[in-house]
């Protein structure tokens, strides 16, 4: 399982940073994802988001936004709320 995140999993005040929220939801559900840091920023044009992680995310989803989860079965889940729902089994 791979979790694509921005450049950090830092803690922020609630509601929290989306990448950290996705990571915490996966860990709370007993998963230990491989974390892939995707330097850049989703709002930038693709030609500026050229890190390996952003290119992989673009190939998987068609855009540059993270967090993105790639499950063991190959399912791709975009966004922290969707990843949290997937982790809790409600998807």
Protein Blocks (a to p, Z undefined) as FASTA:
>chain_A
ZZdddfbdcdcddebjfklmmmmmmmmnopacdddddedjfkbcfklmmcfklmmmmmmn
opabdcddddfkopacehjklmmmmmnopZZ
